[in-house]
Amino acid sequence: MRSKRWLAVLASALAIAAAGGCERTPATGPAPSRAPDVHYEPTPHSVVTEMLKLAQVGANDIVYDLGCGDGRIVIAAVKALGARGVCVDIDPLRITESRANAQHAGVAERILFLNQDLFETDIADATVVTLFLGPSVNLKLRPKLWRELKPGVRVVSYVHDMGEWQPQESRNVEGARGPRKLFLWLVPADRTLAPE
Ligand SMILES: C[S@@+](CC[C@H](N)C(=O)[O-])C[C@H]1O[C@@H](n2cnc3c(N)ncnc32)[C@H](O)[C@@H]1O
């Protein structure tokens, strides 16, 4: 009985790996309060470094990763650049994983872990926001970014743009499955410029 269950888990894991690794990893534990808006897929570490460079993250920053997965972006910002961070994920398994990774890296005390729907997170004190979500989620999130973030806050997105909100800068990077884009926006002081 037990070995049958493990075989089913293994078969499902192999199917996910074959499909490209962006489905939720099968695991036991508390379920998310609702289905995540996008499946888990980590940003390659080399791209994380580029994201933090593009946002010019430094020791005075508070970096929010909205949908933080295993916490790698925030952990790198804290460990390598001396920032503080907030790791937000709707999936409790990801938060458990992030916290364990941060503890392993020795930076957990400089990171706040929030098992929340990112649309409900208070992001007002962010100085940098990192995203690897999806095109429609980015568009849905855009008004919240404009409403809650202070002028000059840097928003960096891997792969997906923000529709009519034109980036300040974009860069080509090598993703896990080929060339991808990174985008950087600065939140403007003039909120009347907000795209519809
Ligand atoms: C593509 S992964 C990116 C993970 C991480 N940011 C990275 O770049 O390595 C997207 C993450 O967003 C989380 N997520 C999806 N919808 C969410 C929501 N509404 N609120 C919070 N987290 C969400 C998923 O659980 C998943 O861990």
The ligand as an ORCA input file, in Angstrom:
! r2SCAN-3c Opt
* xyz 0 1
  C       6.916     31.111    -11.043
  S       7.052     30.924     -9.278
  C       8.332     32.115     -8.927
  C       9.072     31.822     -7.639
  C      10.167     32.824     -7.269
  N       9.674     34.184     -7.283
  C      11.327     32.729     -8.215
  O      11.398     33.606     -9.095
  O      12.140     31.793     -8.113
  C       5.539     31.760     -8.754
  C       5.246     31.644     -7.278
  O       4.117     32.476     -7.000
  C       3.300     31.852     -6.040
  N       1.953     32.423     -6.171
  C       1.081     32.254     -7.171
  N      -0.035     32.976     -6.965
  C       0.139     33.640     -5.798
  C      -0.645     34.568     -5.054
  N      -1.847     34.965     -5.466
  N      -0.146     35.051     -3.902
  C       1.087     34.662     -3.464
  N       1.865     33.788     -4.123
  C       1.427     33.294     -5.281
  C       3.394     30.365     -6.376
  O       3.047     29.573     -5.267
  C       4.857     30.246     -6.802
  O       5.676     29.887     -5.698
*
